[in-house]
Amino acid sequence: MRLTVAPTPTSRFRRLRKSAALRALSQENTLSVNDLIWPVFVRDGNGVREPIASMPGVERLSVDLIVKAAEEAAALGIPAICLFPYTDPALKTDDCAEAWNPDNLANRAIRAIKAAVPEIAVMTDVALDPYNAQGHDGLVRDGIILNDETVEALVKMSLAQAEAGADILGPSDMMDGRIGAMRAALEGAGHKDVAIMSYAAKYASAFYGPFRDAVGASGALKGDKKTYQMNPANSDEALRLIERDLTEGADMVMVKPGMPYLDIIHRVKTTFGAPTYAYQVSGEYAMIRAAALNGWIDGDRVMLESLMAFRRAGCDAVLTYFAPQAARALHAGRG
């Protein structure tokens, strides 16, 4: 589409910036509480609130406090909460069997949240790294991350989470073929209404460091994840991955990380028109928080501006650790 603009003074763009009312009438994109998904970290214990040093303001919470967090989210109007477990190192093994234990930490948290706050959507993480003694998202043999054997494990993990009451499964592993296998297994087990938000374009990024601290995977990880996560230099590959996952049964797709990959988000939404999400990952959060705490930036304004960037690029919603803070700012009319 070619836009024709009359020369100044016939055309003056500042006319529509003159007042708050005119700016509101001409605003192209909006940000609301409905656009937020809150990732939270759950750990064992009772009444436990454990700060994460590399993510100021974010804590690991025991299941009872995760329920209170879900209640807070619901009260703020946040539609979904996403669970990530901090697994006891003693439960991490090479076969990752704790991942599909019906009573593992994540599944207990799902049941507790759905019992207390049934209206909030619970999203889960489907990957083996929280349960893997070697810190990888897949099973490892002789230093090689196994694809097909990992998919079988992820299917068992998905069924356990669906049985516990998860509304959205978020496979973040980047193994080939896992969406089709998960969808077939869910349909076969009667979980036809469980949605899949595929981490379809997940890059091998340096922005994940604080997250790995949060789930306790940093020390366990041997090597890197470049054989299964995407090369940050690639763009067309992301579209091929998105198309594949949609054809295999993904209901929603995600690009991860977020702000460094706004071009990918835009291409995905423009090409497919499918529900498209981004994860404002731990490194993005930590940079904004650290700068705000040092007084270098206006934290709330930068937070909201960063979230609007996702909406402008084409996101339907964003996973962000800022979700409660952003919701309160939006309710206060600062958005």
C-alpha positions in Angstrom: 0.0 0.0 0.0 1.4 3.4 -1.0 0.5 6.3 1.2 0.1 9.8 -0.3 0.8 12.8 2.0 0.1 16.4 1.1 3.0 18.8 1.7 3.2 21.1 4.7 1.2 23.2 5.6 -1.7 21.3 4.0 -0.5 18.3 6.0 0.6 18.9 9.5 1.2 15.7 11.6 1.3 17.8 14.8 -2.4 18.6 14.5 -3.3 15.1 15.8 -0.7 15.4 18.6 -2.1 18.6 20.0 -4.0 17.1 23.0 -4.4 13.9 24.9 -7.9 13.5 23.3 -6.6 13.8 19.8 -3.6 11.5 20.5 -6.0 8.9 21.8 -8.3 9.1 18.8 -5.4 8.6 16.4 -3.5 5.9 18.4 -2.9 2.9 16.2 -2.1 0.3 18.8 -3.3 -0.3 22.4 -1.9 -2.1 25.4 -4.2 -3.6 28.0 -4.1 -6.1 30.9 -5.6 -8.7 28.5 -2.3 -8.6 26.7 -0.2 -10.0 29.6 0.9 -13.5 30.7 2.8 -13.7 34.0 5.6 -16.2 34.2 6.3 -17.3 37.8 8.7 -19.7 39.5 7.5 -22.3 41.9 9.6 -24.2 44.4 9.0 -26.7 47.2 8.2 -25.8 50.8 5.5 -23.7 52.5 5.5 -20.0 53.0 8.8 -19.8 51.0 9.6 -16.6 49.2 13.1 -16.7 47.7 14.5 -13.7 45.8 16.4 -14.3 42.5 19.5 -12.1 42.6 19.8 -11.8 38.8 16.1 -10.8 38.4 15.4 -8.0 41.0 11.8 -8.1 42.1 11.2 -11.7 41.0 11.0 -14.5 43.5 10.7 -18.3 43.6 7.5 -19.1 45.5 6.2 -22.2 47.3 2.9 -23.6 46.0 0.8 -21.8 48.7 2.3 -18.5 47.7 2.0 -19.3 44.0 -1.7 -19.7 44.6 -1.7 -16.2 46.2 0.1 -14.9 43.1 -2.5 -16.4 40.9 -5.2 -14.7 43.0 -3.4 -11.4 42.6 -3.1 -11.9 38.9 -6.8 -12.6 38.6 -7.7 -9.6 40.7 -5.6 -7.4 38.4 -7.4 -8.9 35.3 -4.3 -10.8 34.0 -5.7 -13.7 32.0 -3.0 -16.2 32.3 -0.1 -17.3 34.6 2.8 -19.5 33.4 4.6 -22.0 35.7 8.3 -22.8 35.8 9.5 -25.2 38.5 12.7 -24.9 40.5 13.3 -28.7 41.0 15.2 -30.2 43.9 18.6 -31.2 42.5 18.2 -34.6 44.0 15.3 -35.2 41.6 17.2 -34.3 38.5 18.3 -37.4 36.6 19.6 -38.4 33.2 16.2 -40.0 32.2 14.3 -36.9 33.5 11.5 -39.2 34.9 10.4 -36.5 37.4 9.1 -34.5 34.4 6.0 -36.7 34.0 5.5 -37.6 37.7 1.8 -36.7 38.3 2.8 -35.3 41.7 5.8 -33.3 40.7 6.1 -29.7 41.7 4.6 -28.2 38.6 1.6 -30.5 38.6 0.9 -29.9 42.2 1.0 -26.1 41.5 -1.4 -26.5 38.6 -4.0 -28.4 40.7 -3.7 -25.9 43.5 -4.2 -22.9 41.3 -7.1 -24.4 39.4 -8.8 -25.3 42.7 -8.4 -21.8 44.1 -8.6 -19.6 41.0 -10.4 -21.7 38.3 -11.0 -18.7 36.1 -7.3 -18.0 35.4 -5.6 -19.8 32.5 -2.6 -21.9 33.6 0.2 -22.3 31.1 3.0 -24.7 31.6 6.5 -25.3 30.3 7.1 -28.5 28.4 10.9 -29.1 28.3 13.2 -31.4 30.2 15.8 -28.9 31.5 14.2 -28.4 35.0 14.5 -32.2 35.5 17.7 -33.0 33.6 20.9 -33.7 35.4 22.7 -32.3 32.4 20.6 -29.1 32.1 19.5 -29.7 28.6 15.9 -29.4 27.2 16.3 -33.0 25.8 17.6 -36.3 26.7 21.4 -36.6 26.3 23.5 -39.6 25.2 27.2 -39.4 24.6 27.0 -35.6 24.5 24.2 -35.7 21.8 20.7 -34.3 22.5 18.4 -37.0 21.3 15.4 -35.8 19.3 12.9 -38.7 18.9 13.5 -40.1 22.4 13.0 -36.6 23.8 9.7 -36.2 22.0 8.4 -39.4 23.6 9.3 -38.0 27.0 7.7 -34.7 26.2 4.5 -36.5 25.3 4.4 -38.1 28.7 5.1 -34.8 30.4 2.3 -33.1 28.4 -0.3 -35.7 29.3 0.6 -35.4 33.0 0.2 -31.6 32.9 -3.1 -31.9 31.0 -4.4 -34.4 33.6 -3.4 -31.9 36.3 -5.6 -29.3 34.7 -3.3 -27.1 32.6 -5.0 -25.0 30.0 -2.1 -24.2 27.8 1.0 -26.3 27.2 4.1 -24.4 26.2 6.7 -26.7 24.5 9.9 -24.8 24.7 12.3 -27.6 23.8 12.7 -27.0 20.1 12.7 -30.7 19.2 11.5 -31.6 15.7 8.1 -33.2 15.5 7.0 -32.6 19.1 3.9 -30.6 18.3 2.3 -33.3 16.2 3.1 -36.0 18.7 1.7 -33.9 21.6 -1.4 -33.1 19.7 -2.1 -36.7 18.7 -1.5 -37.9 22.3 -3.8 -35.1 23.8 -6.6 -36.0 21.4 -6.2 -39.7 22.1 -6.4 -39.1 25.8 -9.5 -37.0 25.6 -7.7 -33.6 26.2 -9.0 -32.1 23.0 -9.5 -28.6 24.6 -6.0 -28.2 25.9 -4.2 -25.6 23.9 -0.6 -25.7 22.7 1.4 -22.5 22.5 4.5 -23.6 20.7 7.9 -21.9 21.3 8.2 -22.2 17.5 10.9 -19.7 17.0 13.2 -20.0 20.0 16.7 -18.6 19.4 19.9 -19.8 21.0 20.2 -16.5 22.9 22.5 -15.0 25.5 19.4 -13.2 27.0 18.3 -16.4 28.9 21.0 -16.3 31.6 18.9 -15.0 34.6 16.2 -17.5 33.8 18.6 -20.4 34.1 19.6 -19.1 37.5 15.9 -19.0 38.4 15.2 -22.6 37.6 18.5 -23.9 38.8 19.8 -25.0 35.4 22.9 -22.8 35.0 25.3 -25.0 37.0 24.0 -28.3 35.5 24.2 -27.2 31.8 27.0 -28.9 29.9 27.8 -27.2 26.6 25.2 -25.0 24.9 21.9 -25.4 23.1 22.8 -24.5 19.6 22.0 -27.8 18.1 18.3 -27.4 18.8 17.7 -23.7 19.4 17.7 -21.3 16.4 20.7 -19.4 15.0 20.1 -15.7 15.9 21.2 -14.8 12.3 18.2 -16.6 10.7 14.9 -15.2 9.8 13.4 -17.3 7.0 13.9 -20.4 9.1 11.6 -19.0 11.8 8.8 -18.8 9.2 9.4 -22.4 8.2 9.2 -23.5 11.9 6.0 -21.5 12.5 4.3 -23.1 9.5 5.4 -26.6 10.5 4.1 -26.2 14.0 0.8 -24.7 12.9 0.2 -27.6 10.5 1.1 -30.1 13.3 -1.6 -28.7 15.6 -0.2 -25.6 17.5 -3.0 -23.2 18.4 -0.6 -20.3 19.2 3.0 -19.6 18.3 5.7 -17.8 20.2 8.9 -15.9 19.3 11.6 -15.9 22.0 13.4 -13.7 23.0 11.2 -10.6 22.4 12.6 -7.1 21.7 15.7 -8.2 19.8 13.4 -10.2 17.5 10.6 -7.7 16.8 11.3 -8.2 13.0 10.6 -11.9 13.4 7.3 -11.2 15.3 6.2 -8.9 12.6 7.0 -11.4 9.8 5.2 -14.2 11.6 2.0 -12.2 12.2 2.0 -10.7 8.7 2.6 -14.1 7.1 0.3 -16.4 9.0 -2.2 -14.2 11.0 -2.2 -16.9 13.7 -2.3 -15.9 17.4 1.3 -14.7 18.0 3.1 -14.2 21.2 6.5 -13.1 22.5 8.4 -13.8 25.7 10.1 -10.8 27.2 12.8 -12.9 28.6 14.8 -12.7 31.8 17.7 -10.8 30.3 15.4 -8.2 28.8 13.6 -7.8 32.2 16.9 -7.6 34.1 18.3 -4.9 32.0 15.2 -2.7 32.3 15.0 -3.3 36.1 18.7 -2.7 36.7 18.6 0.6 34.8 15.5 1.7 36.6 16.9 0.8 40.0 20.0 2.8 39.2 17.8 5.8 38.3 19.1 5.8 34.7 15.6 5.4 33.2 12.0 5.9 34.2 11.2 2.2 34.9 7.4 2.3 34.4 7.6 4.3 31.2 10.2 2.1 29.6 8.4 -1.1 30.8 5.1 0.1 29.1 7.0 1.3 26.0 8.7 -2.1 25.6 5.4 -3.9 25.9 3.7 -1.6 23.4 6.6 -2.4 21.0 5.4 -6.1 21.1 1.9 -5.1 20.3 3.0 -2.8 17.5 5.1 -5.6 16.0 2.0 -7.9 15.9 1.9 -9.7 19.3 -1.5 -10.7 20.6 0.0 -11.0 24.1 3.3 -11.0 25.9 4.9 -13.2 28.6 6.5 -10.8 30.9 7.8 -10.7 34.5 6.5 -7.1 34.5 2.8 -8.3 34.3 1.6 -7.3 37.8 3.5 -4.0 37.6 2.3 -3.3 34.1 -1.3 -4.2 35.1 -1.2 -1.8 38.0 0.2 1.0 35.8 -2.5 0.4 33.2 -5.2 0.4 35.8 -3.8 3.7 37.0 -4.1 5.1 33.5 -0.3 5.3 32.8 -0.4 3.2 29.7 
